[in-house]
Amino acid sequence: MEASQIEEQQQPKERQRRPYFASDCDDVRLAQKWRLDIIREISRKVTQIQNAGLGEHRIRDLNDQINKLLREKKHWEQRIKELGGVEIKGGPKFDASAREAPGNRGYKYFGAAKDLPGVRGLFSEEPTSLPKKTRAELIRNIDADYYGYRDEDDGIILKEEAKVQQNLLLKLAESIDSEQSGETIHQRIRQICKNDNDPDDEDGMDYAGPKNFISHVPSIPSQQEIHDELMRRKKQELLEKYVSSDIIDSESDAKKMLGIE
């Protein structure tokens, strides 16, 4: 064997550096190797951080390095899967006592880092779980409001219903044909108004329970009001049919000047 070959074998091999990005590795065996290398590095640093005498700055630095290596390990595990290797779902637990502070998802504190100033308070402020209520406690405060029986108490719905009802009554009175007489239509209107003004029953009870509240019920239009409204509409139709728009406009201007509605 030549002397040059012997010297080449005796020289130590240069250590291969781990790629900065896992995506730069295209060999699944090398990816598995770098993952194991990261695991050994994490284990070594977790052992070091157990020593509380290292000082605050050194402990914080070690804790940051461990969290960075944990993220890097996940990247290599994902790369191994992409290269056709076995999917790694679990892994070694480096420190069973490691804790994750509320609000810092994914960032864990290891060893002496859990007792650092400002860190211990993060774990003491964990929200206490509220006691679960029983079914009886949940339905205890359910009343008529829950089912919407008192939605009319503010008067808004009733006002809108009164407007719709008035329009329906007017349409009903106007839709008189040869088969229905005016007397029958007016009888229907009187019956509707009568039913709306009647109480639910004698003892003040209805399906919604006892009436211990006061609803703001709007007034129902009377037959005279309906008749006046019909006459006003008929008059308006006749004016629009037989009188020119100029005359109507001049009449309207004159009423405004005289203050007549």
Order of alpha helices (4+ residues) and beta strands (2+ residues): alpha-alpha-alpha-beta-beta-alpha-alpha-alpha-alpha-beta-beta-alpha-alpha
